Amino acid sequence: MASINCLLLGKTSFGDAFPFNIGKINYVRNTGIVISKLKIEDLKFLIWDHIRKEVKVYSYYSMNLWKVDIKKEDENKLKDVFTEDDIKLKLEGNKLIPADLFINLFKQDEFDINIENIHIIVDVQQPSTTGQTDLVHIFIDNSKFFNQGGAAIRRHEGMNYKCEYNHITYDYGLLIKKLRGDREFGCEPLIVGYNPSSADSIWDKIKNEGYDIKVFNKKNIKVDNYLTLKMCKAIYQTNPGILVLVASDGDYNDVILEAFNYKWKIEIWCWNLGIKSCLFECSNFVTQHLHPTPRLHDKFKNSENITFITFDAYYKSFAYGYGAYSTDRIQRLDINNGNTIRNREIWKLFANNNLFFWFYREDKTIHLYFNTREKLNRTKNLLENEFKKLEIREKNY
């Protein structure tokens, strides 16, 4: 275990420093990472999770870490240090690179000798909030996102009734990363939903990923009211930014129109399956088909401030399926030595090649499921090229 002393940029006293302990195993969004494999990017997340409530840091992406070695008797060096140039010139600091390993930069013997020194300056880059901003305010109605997502993915992947909604897992970190893009947060992303007993593990996972959540015991009405309240608070109390709403029906029309009138940019994300909002007009074709392509109402057609985006083209980057599955329509590929590879390595390969990751682990074997022969063949070639030591075989039903 290692203990490092951190100080926020702009603080000038050892009394403002805070210790941060790094264990043999450290949990970054539900994933245990041993200290020998802990990267600076992981350390940023851990420190962010430790301080985010006190200093209103909405994303660890907006943080930079600097390695320094400040002794107590040199505390006066901290005065008038407010910028990155100050850290480099006055503290002789080195900016840490996210991909570097922690153990290569911080040796254990350094801590043993300099345990009371300040080791890291934390630079929280707060964006300007004057005038209209491009800060992102994310609000997620999870009850609609989760249930309609299961139905949409099942339809897209050709799965039948054996593919239950709770067999599909969403990585909310990757989902929010997609919603955020390369923009800065204006507030902490909010995820709201109701809580059937079967969903306890879902909410626990989201909490462990470090997001602000609110859970109700009854469906819909309290979720809608609470989310509307929080959006109104952002609209009225902060400068206009980008309101990103994950929803699917017309329950939020009034607050969307209010944001529009207050000069906010608006992004509405939903599944094609859930399009019912009166913000969007439908052609005669829509009434005859279950899954129409939406188009904006005339009022918004010439506006650059409102955008409609569906998840159907993006879900492979933040969702995967897990569970044994067998029908005569499903193709299966087995990795016999599946114990030699991590799930996330395969998922990354799938997502990068627009393939849905559906799998099941049975002892040392990983079963991969596909609804077409073409997808199976393409995956087999990708795996053989990327992971040469995998033992791969096709399963015929």
N, C-alpha and C positions, 0 to 999 in steps of 0.2 A: 504494500500500500504506500501511496505517496500523499503528502499534504503540501499544497501550494497556497501561498498568500497572494490574493488578488486585490487590485485597487482600481476603481472606476476612474477613467480619464477626467481630470478636473478636480478631483479630490487631492488635498495637499497634506494629509496627516496619516500617520501609521494607525491612528485611532479609527480611521475610516476603512482600513483594509479588512477583508474578510477571508478566513481560511476556507479552503475547499479540498475535501478529501477524495482521493481516487482509489477505489478498491481493486482487488484482484479481478473482480468481475463488475462491470458497470453497465447499467441498463439504459440504452438509448432507444426510445420508442419501442419498448417491449422486447428488444433484442439484447441479449447479454453479450458484452464484448470484453474479452480478457484484456488486461492492461497491456500486454505485449502487442496487441493488435489495435489498441485505441489510437485513433487518428485525431489530429487537431480539430477537424470538423466535428467529431464526436464530443470532444472536450468543449467546444463552443456551445453545443446543444445542452450539455450538462450544466455549464455555468449559467446559460440563459434560463434554464428551468429553475435554477436556484435563486435568481435575482429578479425574474420578470415581473412578479407582482409588486415589488417594492419600487422599481425604477421605470415601470411601464414600458418594458421592452417587448414589442409585439412579435418580433421574429429574430431568431439567432442569425439569420442571413445578414442582418444589418449590423452585426457585431464584428469587430476585429480584435484579435489577441496579439499582444506584443510581449516578447520575452525581455525581462530586465533583471537586474540584480541590485536592489537598493537596500543598503544597510540603514539601521536606525540613526546612526550618527550622520548620515547623508540625507536626512529627511528634508532639509532645506532645498534640495534639488527638485523637489516636487512642486515648489512654488512657480507659478506662471507657466505650467505645462498644460496646454489646452488643445494642441493640434498634433497631427502625426509628425510634422516637422519638429515640434518641440520634443516629442518622444525620442526621435532619432538623434537630435543634436544635443539635448540636455541630459537625457537618460541613457544614451547609447543603446536604445532598444532595437530589437529585430522583429519585424512583422512576421507572424507565424503563418505558414502555408497550410491550408486545410487538408491537403492530401498527405502531409508528413506524419510520421508516427511519433507519438508522445514520448516513448522511451528513448528515441534517438536524440531528442532535444533536451530532455530533462533527465539527467543521470541521478541514480539513487544517492550516490555519494555527495552530490551537490546539495541535496536536501538535508542530509545528515549534518553537513558542515554549516549550511546557511539557512537553517530551518526557520529563523525569525525574520529573514529578509523578505522583501516584496519581490515575487517572481514574475507576476503577470500584470500588465496594464490592460484593462478591458475598455475598449473604445466603442461606446454605444453611439452609433451615428443616427441622431435624431433629425429627420427631414424637416424642412421649413413648413409651417402651417399658416402662412399669411396668404390671403387671396385664394383663388381656385387651385386645388392641388391634384396630383395624380395618385394620391394615397388610396389604397384598396381597403374597403370595409366589407368583409365576407360574412354572410348570414346563410345558414344551412338549415332547411326544414328536413331533418333526417327521416322523419316518418314517411314522407313521400319519396325522397331519394332512395331509401333502402328498399321499400316494397316494390316500387315501380322499376327500380334497377334490376331486381331479381327477375321480374317478368320480361323485361327488355333483353337482358343477356340470354335468358333461356330461349327466347325467340330467335335472337341473332345466331346463337350457336347450335340451333337445331336440337335442343334438349327437350325431353318430354317431361311428364309429371314427376318422374323419379328425381329430377333436379329441383330440390327444394330451395327456397330463398335462403335458408340458413346454411346452405352449402356454399354460398358465395360470400367471400370476404372482401371488404374494402380497406385499403390502406389509406386512412384519412390524411396522413402526412403527405402522401403522393397526390391525393385528390386536391388538397389545399395548395400544394405546390403548382398544380395545373391551373387552378383558379387564379392564383396570385400572378403567375407568369414571372416577368423580371421586374415587377413593381414592388414598392415598399408598402407595408401595412400601415393603415391609419388607426386601427384598433385591433384587439385580439380577435381572431376568427371565432365566431359563435356558432355552436351546433346545438339545435333544439329538437327534442322528439319526445315520444311517449315510451313507456317502459313496460311492455309485457314481460312476464317472468322469464320467458325464453330468451330475452334480449339482454339479460344482466351482463353476460360476458362481453357483449358488444360495447356497452357503455363503459365497462371497466377498461377495455382496450383503448377507447378514445381518451379517457381520463389519463391513462398512462402515457399517451402520446403528447400530453401537455396542452390540450386545448380547453377553452372555456365551454362548458356544456351546461344545459339545463334540461332536466328530465321530469316529465309529468306522468301521472298514473292513468290519466284518461286521454282518449284520442283527440287530436286535431284542434278543438276550439281553443284550449289553453296554449297550445303550441303556436297557433296563428296569432293570438293576442300578444303573447310574450315577444315573439319575433317582431311583430309590428311595433311594439313599444320600444324595443331596442333600436330598430331602424329609425324611428322618429327621433329618438334621442341623438343619434348620429347626425341626422339631417338638420336638426335645429341647433345643436350645440357645437358643431364642428364646421370648418370651412368645406365647401363643396369638393367632393372627391369622386371616387368610383365606387358605386354600390353594386356589389356582386351578390345576387340572390339565387340560391339553389331552391327551387320550388317547382310547382307543376300546375297549379290551377289559379283561379281568379281571386282567391282570398286576399291577395296582396295588391290588388289593382290600385286602391286608394293611396296607399303609401308609395307605390311606384310613381304614380302621377304627382304626388307631393314632391318627391325627390326630383322628378323631371322639372317641375315648376321652380324648384330652388337651384336649378342649374347644375345638378349632379349628372355625371355620366352613369349609365345603368347597364349592367350585364345580367341577363336572366338565363340561367342554366337549368335545363331539365331534360328528361327523357322524352323522346318522340311519343312514347306510349301515353304520357300524361298531359298532352296538350289540351287544355280546356279554357285557357285564359281569354277573357274578352278583350284583352289588349291586342289579340291577333284575329284577323278575319279568315274565314274559311271559304273555299270555293265549293261548288256543287260536288266536285270530285271527292272532297273530304267526307261528305256525309255518306258516301258509299264505300269508304275504305277505313280500315281500323287504324292505320298508321300513316297519317298524312304528313306532308312536308309543310311546316308553318310559314306564314308570311306576315309581316308587320301590318297593323292597321294603318289606314291612310294617314291618320294624324301623325304617325311617326316615320313614315316612309322617307321623308326628306331630312330627317334628323340624324345627326352624327352622335347624339348623346344616348341612344338606346340600341343595344345589341342583343340579339337572341342567339343562343348557342345550345346545341343538343349534345348530351353525353355519348350518344350512340357511336360517334366516331372516335371516342377517346378512352372508353372504359378499360381497354386492354392494358393501359398504362397504370391503372390504380386498383383493378379488381382481378381476383382469380377464384377458381372453383376448387373445392376439395371434397372428396368422397368417392367411394367405390361406385362404378357405374358400368352397366353392361346391357346392351340391347343389340339386336342384329343390325342396327343402323350406325352404331358407334365403332370407330376404328381405335385400336389400342396399341401403344408402343410401350415396351418395358425396358427399364434400365436396371439390369440385374445387380450392379454394384452401386446402387443409389446412395449408399452410406458414404461415398467418397465425394459427394457434391451437395451443396446447400440449395434449399428451395429457391432462395432469392437469386442465385446465379442463373438458374434455368428461367425463372420468371423474367429477368432482365433481358435474356436472349429472346424470349417470346415477344415481349413488349416492343423491343427494338425492330422486330420483323412483323409486327401487326398480327400476332397470333395470340389467341386466348389460352391462358395457362390453366388447364384443368388436370388435377393429378390426385394420386392417392398413394401413401406410403404403406407398404406391407412388409414388415421385417426390413431386409436390406434392399428391397425392390421398390422402385418408383414406377407406378402405372401412369401413363399419359393418355388422355382421351381426346378424340377428334371426331368431328361429324362428317369429314370428307377424306377420301384417300389422298387428295392433293395436299391437304394440310399435314397429314401424317408424313408423306414423302418429303415435303419441304423441311419439316422439323427434324426428321432423321438426318438429312444432309447437313443441316445447321449444327446439330449436336455432334456429329462425327467430325466436322471441321473445327469446331470450337473446343471440344473436350475429347481429345484423341483416345483417352484411356477408358472411356465409358463402354460398358458391355450392353449393346442395344439389340433388341430383337422385336419382331412384330408378333402380335398376338392375334390369332384367328379364332373367331367364335364359331 
